[in-house]
Amino acid sequence: TLRHARQVRDVTVNVAEAKSAIRIEVTDLSDAGSPGSQPGRGLVGIRERAVLYAGSVEAGPHAAGGWRVAVELPIGEA
């Protein structure tokens, strides 16, 4: 959030555990950042790591403004 967003006003991190999965959600209220000349691998890296554990990632702007990233990872035997 601090690296990519501009004028960050609020950041919320929620971690919830259910019987079969853990869900991590990060939202912020901010102005959109401008793309850099050398894009990083932030969301790509998050998705790659989640897939290693049969998880999923949702990311994008949300209705209240700002950005939302949600990761769900299953809990169970490997």
PyMOL commands that set and color helices and strands:
alter all, ss='L'
color gray80, all
select helices_A, chain A and resi 42-52
alter helices_A, ss='H'
color red, helices_A
select strands_A, chain A and resi 6-17+21-31+56-61+67-74
alter strands_A, ss='S'
color yellow, strands_A
deselect
rebuild
show_as cartoon
